[in-house]
Amino acid sequence: GVDACADEQGLLGAAAAAHPTRHRSNRMRTVVAAAVSLAAGVVLVVRIERAASPVAVVGGGGGAGALADLNGTTRAFALTGCPAGLVKQGCLENGRPDAGCCALPGTSSCSGGGKPASGGQCGVHGEVYTCCEVCPAGTHRHGCMEKGQRDADCCAMPGDGGCFKGAPVTKGSACYGNGAFTTCCPVSVVHAGRDDALFCWMVAFSTGREAELTREQFSHTIGIFACAKYSVFSDGAMDPVPTTNIGPLTAPKGGWGSWANTEVFIRAWDKVLDDKQWEDCGWIIKVDPDAVWYPQRLLARVQHEDSFWPIYVRTIDKMMLGPLEILSHGAMRMFAYHRHAKCYMNPAYTGEDGWITWCLDLLGVEMRHGHDILICTTDTDACHNGAAVAFHPFKTLQPWAQCYLAALGQR
């Protein structure tokens, strides 16, 4: 059959159509009050009637959204906004406060001496939004707490927000319009999760080719078994590999030609969340047993990212393919908190990778492109690519081993 490396981009459109952004749950009801088309972009005016959850996603067709907890307030925001980590606040134009944060390049700056960045176009003469740092110089959004718990979005009401290890809090930009502000911690403070620690997991049949590949990797401490923590989910024992039985792994073929395996992997994801091994790790990695991959290469690719910030990596334009799924600690926190309330869909609609991509997008997790991270190939010569993190699929032991050695420069 068609492998998971086949292009499954069409699945997300069907999933989105079945589950539009406007949603209602026992935690929140979101009402879009108005939508106005402006020259600078589409602006949504959003009223949140109730938001008991600290993080919720509000979005509009095709563009961007916002994390929201507005307690009944109304707020407008532009879809042509600022890059991640920057806001239209504290802006200057020719040295004077600029309420609109819209200026010609070279005439804009940020209060406090921060270096400005350009956002979307906001005028007809080449003006662009001035985008400034969320946190003042010397601070960042690492190690944030809210009411004693780790806080992925680092936005809290006065008195609720703190920094890991008890460091003093610096007030950053306003973030929800109800008195909440960004918690900014000293640059010396890092969060409890280890940035260089990976929690890696796979689902594999307890017999046959997948079991053979899994045992080979286990015997040489490679693949997921080279990670700081790992789990193997299966349909039975696979001695000497430690496994967790999650029941039958068989799945029907979907109409797109690959496996409709979402229900199987939802059981695995639930076990991952329940086991909590991931909580001490900076990155959570799901791989297929027939993928050849190198954990140290992956760490090199994400070393400049803040693992406490909600991030996932797309390996093709519109989704994160199943052979290698990469989530930050912050993304996993958001997924753990909201999965049951917001990420339900009929398992027949898509494969697991389509479902998890749709869910992370719905929750507002930031996406990073990594089109060269996963190479879809069955040619062992392609494995000489020293920049790629993973090669897939190699479904039997001999070509799998040849690919693994070729990627290391060996024969």
N, C-alpha and C positions, 0 to 999 in steps of 0.2 A: 504494500500500500504506500500511499504518499507519506513521506516522513515529516516530522515537525519542522524541519528546515524549509519545507515548501512555503511559498508566500501565502500567508493566511490573513493578509491585511483586510480582505473583504469582511471578515467576521466581525470586526469592531463596529462597522456601520450597522449591521443587523442588531448587535447587542445594544448600541446606543439608541436605535429606533425603538427597541423593546423596553428600554429603561431611560426615558428622557431625564435631563438634569433636574427639572422640577420634581421634587419628591416630597413625600411625607412619611415621617416615622414617629415612634413614640417619644423621640428625643427632640424633634424639631419639625416645624412646619415653615416652609419658605414660600413667600408670595412675591412674585414679580409684579410690581405696581405699574411700571411704565417702561417703555423703551423708546429712546429718541435717537434719531440718526443725525450726527453732526459731521462737519467737514473733517474734524480731527479723528473721528472714529465713532463707534457705537458706544453710547453711555447707558448703562442700566441703572435704574433707580430701584433699589431693593429694600423691602421692608421685612424684617425678621419678626414674626409675631411672638415666637417663643424659641429660646435657644438654651436649653439646659446643658447641652454638651459644650465643652470648652472650645472645640474646633468643629466647624461645619463648612461645607463647600457650597458656594453659591456661584452659578455660572450662567453664561449665555451662549447662544449658538456659535460654535466654531472658534471661539477665541480664547478668552481667559476667564478666570473666576477670582474669588477672594476667599480667604478664611474669614469666617464671620461669627460673631457672638455679640450681637448689637442690642440685646435686651429691649426690643421694641423701637429702636431708633431707626431713622431712615438715612441712607448714605448713597451717594453716587460715586461711581468709579469708572475710569476709562479702560477699554480693552487695549488701547494703544498706550500702555503705561510704561513702567520702568523695569529694567532687568531685575532678576532675582536678587534679593538682599538690599535693594535700593528703593527709596521712596521719594515722591515729589514733596519734600518738606525741607525747610531751612534754606530755601533757594534765594539767591541774589541775582540781580541784573545790573551790570555796571556799578556794583558796590552797594546797591540799594535793595531792600526786601522786595521780593517778587512773589505776590500772592498766587499768580497763575503758574509759576515755575515754567514759563514758556519764553524762550529767548533765542536769539541768533547764536550760533556757536562762537565762542570767544568772548561773549559779553556776559556769560553766566558763571556763577560760582556757588559754593555752599557755605553756609554759616559755620563757624568753627574751623575754617581752613580745610575742610574735607575736599578731596578731589572730585569734581562733578563728572558724571557720565551722561550720555545722551539717551533719551527715551524715544518714544514715537513722535512723529511729526505732529505739530500742534498749530501751525499757521500756514499762510499761503506764500510766505516769503522765505521759506527754508528754516523757520523756527522749529526747534525741537524741545521737548520737555527736559528740564534740568532734573537730574536724578542724584540724590545725595545718600550717603551712608545712613543706615538705620541706627547704628550705634556710634557714639563718639569715638574719637581716636583713642587707642589704648584699651579698648573694650571690644567684645564681640558677643555673638549669641551662642556661646558654648557654655555648657554646664548650667543651664537655666532650670529653675525649680518653680513650681506653683503649688502652694499649700503643702510643701514637703515632698511632692512627687516630681519626677523628671518631667519637663515641659517642652515638648517638641517645637511649638511655635513661639515660645519665649515671650508671650504676651499675657500680662496679668494685671489685676487691679492693685493699687497701692496697698502694701501690707501683705499681699498674697505671694508676690514674686520674690524669689531669692536666687542665690547662686550656689552651685554644688560646692561642698567643703566650707560653706559658711562665709564665703568672700563677700565684700560689700557690693551692693547693687548700684549701678549707674542708670539713671533714667534715659531711655532712648526715645524714639519717635512714638507718638500716639498711634495705636494700631487698630482700635475698634470703634472709636468715637464715643465711648461711654465712660471715659476716665481711665481705661486701661492703657498701658504703655509697654513698649518693648523692654524686657529685662536685659540689661547689658552687663556682662561680667568681665573682670580683668582678664587680659590676654593670657595670664599665667594659669587660669583656671580651665581645666578640661573636664568633660563629663565622665561619668563612671565607666561607660563602655570603652573597651580598648579599641582604638582606631585600627590597629594592625591585627586584630583577632577576627577570624572568620568562623561563622557557624555555617556548615555546609550539610546539605542533605539530598537524598535521592529516593525515588521509588523504583523498586526492581523486583521482578518475579523471582521466587525462591528456587526455581529450577530453570534449566535451559541456558540460552546464550547470555542473558542478562546476569544470571547468577554466576556464570563463569567469569564474565568481565568484572563483576563486583569482587569476587574472591581474589582475582589477580591483583586488583588495585589495593585491596586490604593487605595482601601478603607482602607488598612492596612499600606500603605506607605512602601511596601516591593518590592523586585525585582528592576526593573529599576526605580521605583518611590522613592527609597532610594538613588539614585545617585544625585550628585550636579545639573545636568541638564539632561533632558530626552525628548524624542519625541516618539509618537506613530503614525505610518502611517497606514491608513486603507482605506476601500472603501466606508466609510460613517461615520455618527456621531455615537458616542458610549458614550452618556451621562452617568455619569458625567465626564468621562475620556476625556481630551483634545486630539483631534486627528487632523492629517493633511490628507486630502483626496488625494490619489495619483491614483485614478481610480481603475479599476478591478484588483483583486488579483488572479484570477484563472490562472492556468498554466497546460499544458499537462504533461503527464507522459513521462519521458525520456527512452531511450532504456536500461538504467542501472537499472530501477525499481523505481527510486525516481522522484521527480518533476523537470521538466525543467523550473525553476522559475527565471532564471537569468534576464530576461527582467523586471519582476516585481521589483526585488530588485535593479536593476540599477536605476529605477525611484526613489526608496527610497534613495539610496546612493546619487543621484543628489540633492535631497531635503536636505539631511544632509549637503552636501557641501555648498549649497546655504544659508541655515539658519545660518551657522557659529557659532552655540552654542558651538561646539567642540573646538573652538579656545582658550577658556579660561581653558581648561581641559587637564590634563596630559595623560589620557587614554580614548579611544573610544571603547565602548563595544556594540556589536550587539547580541541580544539574541532572542530566540523563546519564544512565550507566554506560551508554555507547558513545559518550562525548569524551574526547581526549582534551584535557585542560590542565592549566598550571596555576595554582593558587598565588604564587609569588608574582607572576605576571599581572594577575588581576589586582593585587595590592599596589603594584607600581602604577596601574592606570587610575586608581582612585585616591592616591596618596594626597592630592591637593584638595580633595573634597572634605567637607565637614560631615562625618558620618552621623552626627546627631541631628542634622537637618534632613527632612523628608525628601529622599532622592531615589529614583530608580533609573535603570539604563535600558533604553530601547536598542535592540540589535538590528532592527530594520526600521523603515520610516515610521510605521504606524503602530508597532507593537514590540513587545519583549518576547522573543521566541523561547520556547520551552527548554531546549537543550542547555541554556545558560541564563538563569534569571538572577539579577543583581539588585538587592534592596539595601538601603542604608538602615542603621539602627532607628533613625527617626521615622523612616517610612514604615518600618515594622511596628513601631509604637502606634502610629495612626491606623494601620491595618488591624492591629490587635484590638484597638478601642472601638472601631466602627464596623468591623467586618460583618457581624451578624445583623446589625441594624440597617446597613445601607448597601451591601454588596450581594444581594440575592438575585439570581437569574435562573431561568430554566436551564439545567445542565446540558440539554440537547442543543442549545443555541451555538455553542462554541467549544473549542478545546480549552484546556486549563490556561494556556498562555494568553489566549484572547480574553478569558475571564479575569485573570489577575491584572492584565494591562488596563482593562475597562474599570476595574475596581480602584486601582491606584489613581487613575485619572479622575474618577468621580470624587475621590477623597481629597484631591488637590495636591497630591504628591508631585514634586517637581521632576521633570524628565530630563535626562541627559542622553545625547546621541552617542552610540558606540558601534557604528556600522562595521568597523574593522575588528571588533573584539571576537565575534563568532564567525568562523569560516564554514560555510555549508559545502562539504565536499566528501567524496569517497576516494579521492586520489591521494595516496600517501605522499606523493611529491609535493603537494600543496602544503604539507605540514612543515616544510622548511621555513615557512613564514615566521620569522622571529618576533613579529609585533603582535600577532594574534594571541588571544588568551585561550581559545577553544576551537576545536575542529570536530565536526559532526556530519554524518553518522558513520561509525565504524563498528558494525554489529557483531563481528566475530573476533576472536582473540588475536589471530595472526596479524590482520591489517591494523587492528587497534594498537598492538605493540609496535608495529613498524612506524606508524604515525607518531607515537609517543617518542620513540628514539630519534626519528627524523627531526622533530621539533627541537630536540636537544643537540642537533648537529651530529648525531651518531647514525650508524647504519645497522 
